Amino acid sequence: MDIVDRFIKYARIDTQSDENNTQTPSTQKQFNLAKEVEQEALEMGLTDVSLDNNCYLMATLPANTQKKLPTIGFIAHFDTSPDMSGKNVNPRIVKNYDGKEIILNEPKEVVLSPTDFPELLDHVGEDIIVTDGTTLLGADDKAGIAAIMNAMQYLIDHPEIEHGKIRVGFTPDEEIGRGADKFDVAKFGADWAYTIDGSEVGELEYENFNAASAKVDIQGRNVHPGYAKGKMVNALHLANELIGLLPENERPEHTVGYEGFFHLISLGGTVEEASLSFIIRDHDREKFQERKRLMERAVETLNKKYDDRLALQMKDQYYNMREKVEPVKYIVDYAYQAMEEVGVKPNVKPIRGGTDGARLSFMGLPCPNIFAGGMNFHGKYEFLPVPSMKKASEVIVKIAEIVAREEKFI
């Protein structure tokens, strides 16, 4: 089975996670893909194959050398985003893309256009996998799973490529921030790992946001509007006032690179009560702490003005992996070198988000992130250039090869 067939088979399996379910996995249907990959691992000859009750799948490609090499891991996730349906995904291959608009769904007038997505033009002449305009594609992160499994098969088929012990791991619920919750780092047993969960070809990331969530509940007081003067407290207006106390230019739509933000992700309610949910992000730990203090001060200001009608719940979600990866930065250098050796220009940049690797790094498993090739994740305009996914698989193979020839491990 080639990498394209492998990906398309994975993409057709619905694995959408559910942020409202606290169980692990959040959806039982993630097991459908986990069991498929488990069977493939067994059939190709991987060892120590284990799928646990929480939908974490691990397996081993044994070393084919007597050298005392470190154990490397490669990790991807089963689930797709709750942002758009992952049911009845119908991938289509656009052969030799010509640089023009791609009609995804004619009846619904859904078009993937280089005018809206100019990055398409970087892939003229390539085969591109697209959606039918009604679902996401699932390249995040089924392209990563396909790249890892394809790489393991390649190493098995080419025993002349020397490599140490390799561990592969596949997780549930990454898209809802819980992919590392029950990942057994000790059982995985790798010295370091890479998540294959990035986007465009060449991406290599070992910095990510520090992240927190903030929920604010507001208790208003509803009175007949005809007799409301001096009595009514409109919770919706308090919500708007709170939003106004946060910097308007520090929102996702106004920031880039290392710039942090406050992101209002939901707002609802009535005059009587309202609720807001934010996510708070910054790469710099001190700036991150200051953002949280600003949120606290904004709530305190309104509580003084309106007699303690706001309740804030704020929780840290994950931290910037840089502080854990930098002491072993040679693991980033191996990935950089591997990309160059397979003809990919490395693009080292910070992640404006988080990955399983961020949390795993703080759990004792340093874990930079490597591209899987897909683009426009989480929506119907998602697409996957086939050569990019193939290059991700080649990078995995090359990392194993580079580490095996590294003098300090010999």
C-alpha positions in Angstrom: 0.0 0.0 0.0 1.5 3.3 -1.0 1.4 6.4 1.1 -1.5 8.0 -0.9 -3.7 4.9 -0.6 -2.9 4.7 3.1 -3.8 8.3 3.7 -7.1 8.1 1.8 -8.1 5.0 3.7 -7.4 6.8 7.0 -9.2 10.0 5.9 -12.4 8.1 5.2 -12.6 7.0 8.8 -14.5 9.5 11.0 -12.3 10.3 14.1 -13.7 13.7 15.1 -13.1 14.4 18.8 -15.6 15.9 21.2 -14.5 18.7 23.5 -17.7 18.3 25.6 -16.9 14.7 26.6 -14.4 14.3 29.4 -13.7 10.6 28.7 -10.6 9.4 27.0 -10.9 9.0 24.1 -13.7 11.6 23.8 -15.2 9.6 20.9 -15.2 5.8 20.6 -15.0 6.1 16.8 -11.3 7.0 17.2 -10.7 3.3 17.9 -11.8 2.5 14.4 -8.7 4.1 13.0 -6.6 2.9 15.9 -7.5 -0.7 15.2 -6.8 -0.3 11.5 -3.3 1.1 12.2 -2.7 -1.5 14.9 -3.4 -4.3 12.3 -1.1 -2.7 9.8 1.6 -2.4 12.4 1.3 -6.2 13.1 1.2 -7.1 9.4 4.3 -5.1 8.5 6.3 -6.7 11.4 6.5 -4.1 14.1 6.9 -5.4 17.6 5.6 -4.5 21.0 2.3 -3.4 19.4 -0.1 -2.3 22.1 -3.4 -0.4 21.9 -4.7 0.5 25.4 -8.2 1.2 26.6 -7.7 5.0 26.2 -6.8 4.7 22.5 -3.1 5.1 22.7 -1.3 2.9 20.2 2.4 2.2 20.5 4.8 0.0 18.5 8.5 -0.7 17.9 10.7 -1.1 14.9 13.7 -3.0 16.4 17.2 -1.8 15.8 19.1 -3.5 13.0 22.6 -2.6 14.3 24.7 -3.5 17.3 25.6 0.1 17.9 24.3 1.5 21.2 22.0 4.1 19.7 19.3 6.2 21.4 15.7 5.3 20.9 13.8 7.8 18.7 10.1 8.2 18.7 7.6 9.5 16.1 4.1 10.6 17.1 0.9 11.6 15.4 -2.7 11.8 16.4 -5.9 10.0 15.4 -8.6 12.7 15.9 -9.8 15.4 13.6 -11.0 18.8 14.7 -14.5 19.5 16.1 -14.5 22.6 14.0 -16.0 20.8 11.0 -17.5 17.4 10.2 -15.2 14.5 9.7 -18.0 12.2 8.7 -18.2 10.8 5.1 -14.9 12.4 4.1 -14.6 12.0 0.3 -11.0 12.8 -0.7 -10.3 13.6 -4.4 -6.9 13.7 -6.1 -6.3 16.6 -8.4 -3.6 15.4 -10.8 -0.9 17.7 -11.9 -2.5 20.9 -10.5 -2.6 23.6 -13.1 -2.7 26.7 -10.9 -6.3 27.5 -11.5 -9.4 27.3 -9.3 -10.4 23.9 -8.1 -14.2 23.3 -7.9 -14.7 21.3 -4.7 -18.5 21.2 -4.8 -20.3 22.6 -7.8 -23.9 22.5 -6.4 -22.8 24.3 -3.2 -20.4 26.6 -5.2 -17.4 25.8 -3.0 -14.2 26.7 -4.8 -10.6 26.4 -3.7 -9.0 29.4 -5.4 -5.4 30.6 -5.5 -6.8 34.1 -5.2 -8.0 33.3 -1.6 -5.2 30.7 -0.9 -2.1 31.8 -2.8 0.0 29.0 -1.3 -1.7 26.7 -3.8 0.6 28.2 -6.5 3.6 26.7 -4.7 2.3 23.3 -5.7 1.6 23.8 -9.4 2.4 20.6 -11.3 1.9 18.4 -8.2 -0.9 16.0 -7.3 -3.1 17.5 -4.6 -5.7 15.8 -2.4 -8.7 17.9 -1.7 -12.1 17.6 0.0 -15.6 17.5 -1.7 -16.5 20.8 -0.1 -18.7 19.4 2.7 -16.1 18.2 5.3 -12.6 18.7 6.4 -9.9 16.5 4.8 -8.2 15.2 8.0 -4.6 15.7 6.9 -4.2 17.0 10.4 -3.0 14.5 11.4 -3.8 11.5 9.2 -1.0 12.7 6.9 1.3 12.4 9.8 0.1 8.9 10.6 0.5 7.9 6.9 4.0 9.4 6.8 5.1 7.5 9.9 3.7 4.1 8.8 5.1 4.6 5.3 8.5 5.3 6.8 8.4 2.2 9.0 7.5 0.1 6.0 10.3 1.6 4.0 12.9 0.9 6.7 11.6 -2.7 6.9 11.9 -3.1 3.1 15.4 -1.6 3.1 17.4 -3.3 5.8 20.6 -1.8 4.3 19.6 1.5 6.0 21.1 1.2 9.5 19.0 2.5 12.4 18.5 2.2 16.1 15.3 1.3 17.9 12.4 3.4 16.8 9.1 3.8 18.7 6.0 5.0 17.1 3.0 6.4 19.0 -0.5 7.5 18.0 -2.8 9.5 20.3 -6.4 10.5 20.6 -7.9 13.9 21.3 -5.0 16.1 20.4 -7.4 18.6 18.7 -9.2 19.3 22.0 -5.9 19.7 23.9 -5.9 16.3 25.7 -3.6 14.2 23.4 -0.9 13.9 26.1 -3.2 13.4 29.0 -2.7 9.7 29.4 0.4 9.2 27.2 2.7 6.8 29.1 6.2 8.4 28.5 8.0 5.6 30.5 6.2 2.9 28.5 7.1 4.7 25.2 10.7 4.6 26.3 12.2 7.0 23.8 15.1 9.3 24.4 13.4 12.0 22.4 10.6 12.1 19.8 9.1 14.2 17.0 5.5 14.9 16.4 4.7 14.7 12.7 1.9 17.3 12.9 3.0 20.4 11.2 1.7 22.0 8.0 3.6 23.1 5.0 6.6 21.2 3.7 9.8 22.3 5.5 8.1 23.4 8.8 10.3 22.6 11.8 9.1 23.9 15.2 10.4 23.7 18.7 8.7 26.8 20.1 5.0 27.2 20.8 2.7 29.4 22.8 2.3 29.3 26.5 -1.5 28.8 26.8 -4.3 29.4 29.2 -8.1 29.3 29.1 -10.3 31.9 30.8 -14.0 31.7 31.4 -16.0 34.6 32.9 -19.5 34.1 34.2 -21.6 37.3 34.7 -24.6 37.6 36.9 -26.9 40.4 35.8 -30.2 41.6 37.2 -33.2 41.7 34.9 -36.0 44.2 35.5 -38.8 45.3 33.2 -37.2 47.8 30.9 -39.9 50.3 31.5 -39.0 50.5 35.1 -35.3 49.6 34.9 -33.5 52.9 35.7 -31.1 52.4 38.6 -32.1 48.7 38.9 -31.3 46.7 35.8 -27.8 45.3 35.4 -27.5 43.9 31.9 -25.0 41.0 31.9 -24.5 41.3 28.1 -23.4 44.9 28.4 -21.0 43.9 31.2 -19.6 41.3 28.8 -19.0 43.9 26.2 -17.4 46.2 28.7 -15.0 43.4 29.7 -14.0 42.9 26.1 -13.4 46.6 25.8 -10.9 46.4 28.7 -8.6 44.1 26.7 -6.3 45.4 24.0 -8.1 45.6 20.7 -5.0 45.2 18.7 -3.9 42.0 20.6 -6.3 39.6 18.9 -5.5 36.7 16.6 -6.6 38.7 13.5 -4.0 41.4 14.3 -1.0 39.4 15.4 1.7 37.2 13.8 4.9 35.4 14.6 5.9 35.8 18.3 3.0 38.2 19.1 0.6 36.9 21.7 -3.1 37.5 22.0 -6.4 37.4 23.8 -9.0 35.4 21.7 -12.7 35.5 22.5 -13.9 32.1 21.4 -17.5 32.2 22.7 -20.0 34.7 24.1 -23.6 34.0 25.0 -26.3 34.9 27.5 -29.2 37.1 28.4 -29.8 40.3 30.4 -29.9 38.0 33.5 -26.6 36.1 32.9 -23.8 35.8 30.4 -20.7 33.8 29.9 -17.5 34.5 27.9 -14.7 32.1 27.1 -11.2 33.3 26.1 -7.9 31.6 25.2 -4.7 33.5 26.2 -1.5 33.0 24.3 2.1 34.2 24.3 5.5 32.7 23.5 7.3 34.7 26.2 6.6 33.3 29.7 6.6 36.7 31.5 4.4 38.3 28.9 2.1 35.3 29.3 1.9 35.9 33.0 1.2 39.6 32.4 -1.6 38.7 30.0 -3.2 36.6 32.8 -2.8 39.4 35.3 -4.4 41.8 32.8 -7.4 39.5 32.6 -7.6 39.4 36.4 -7.4 43.2 36.7 -10.2 43.7 34.1 -12.5 41.4 36.1 -11.5 43.1 39.3 -12.3 46.5 37.8 -15.8 45.5 36.8 -16.4 43.7 40.1 -15.7 46.9 42.0 -18.0 48.8 39.6 -20.8 46.3 39.7 -20.7 44.7 43.1 -18.9 41.4 42.4 -21.0 40.2 39.5 -18.2 38.5 37.5 -16.6 35.2 38.3 -13.3 34.3 36.6 -12.0 30.7 36.1 -8.5 30.7 34.5 -6.4 27.6 33.9 -3.0 27.0 32.3 -3.1 24.6 29.4 0.4 24.1 28.2 3.8 25.9 28.0 6.5 26.7 25.5 8.5 23.6 24.8 11.6 25.7 23.9 12.8 25.6 27.5 12.8 21.8 27.4 14.1 21.3 23.9 17.0 23.9 23.8 19.2 21.9 26.2 19.1 19.1 23.7 18.9 21.2 20.6 20.8 18.6 18.6 17.6 16.8 18.1 16.3 19.8 16.2 19.6 19.9 14.2 19.1 16.3 13.2 15.7 17.1 11.7 17.1 20.2 10.0 19.9 18.1 8.5 17.5 15.4 7.4 15.3 17.9 5.6 18.3 19.3 3.7 19.5 15.8 2.7 16.1 14.9 1.2 15.9 18.2 -0.7 13.6 20.2 1.6 14.4 23.7 2.7 13.9 23.8 6.5 11.6 26.6 7.7 12.2 26.9 11.5 9.5 29.0 13.1 7.4 29.2 16.2 4.1 27.4 16.4 1.2 29.8 16.8 -0.6 27.1 18.7 0.3 23.9 20.5 1.0 20.3 19.9 1.1 17.1 21.9 4.9 17.6 21.7 4.6 20.7 23.9 3.1 18.8 26.8 5.2 15.7 26.2 8.4 17.9 26.4 7.3 18.9 29.9 6.6 15.3 30.7 10.2 14.3 30.1 10.1 13.6 26.3 11.6 16.4 24.3 9.5 16.6 21.2 9.9 19.1 18.3 7.3 19.2 15.6 7.9 18.3 11.9 5.6 19.1 8.9 3.1 16.5 7.6 2.3 18.5 4.5 -1.3 19.4 4.7 -2.6 23.0 4.6 -5.7 25.0 5.6 -6.5 22.6 8.4 -9.9 22.2 10.1 -12.1 23.2 7.2 -13.5 22.3 3.7 -10.6 24.2 2.0 -8.0 21.8 3.5 -5.7 20.3 0.9 -2.7 18.0 0.9 0.1 18.2 -1.7 1.1 14.5 -2.2 4.9 15.3 -2.6 4.8 17.2 0.7 3.5 14.1 2.6 6.0 11.9 0.9 8.8 14.3 1.9 7.6 14.0 5.5 8.0 10.3 5.3 11.5 10.7 3.8 12.5 13.0 6.6 11.6 10.4 9.2 13.7 7.8 7.4 16.6 10.2 7.1 16.5 11.2 10.8 16.9 7.5 11.7 19.8 7.2 9.3 21.6 10.3 10.5 21.4 9.3 14.2 22.8 5.9 13.3 25.9 7.4 11.8 26.4 10.1 14.5 29.8 9.6 16.0 28.9 10.5 19.5 26.5 7.5 19.6 29.0 5.0 18.2 
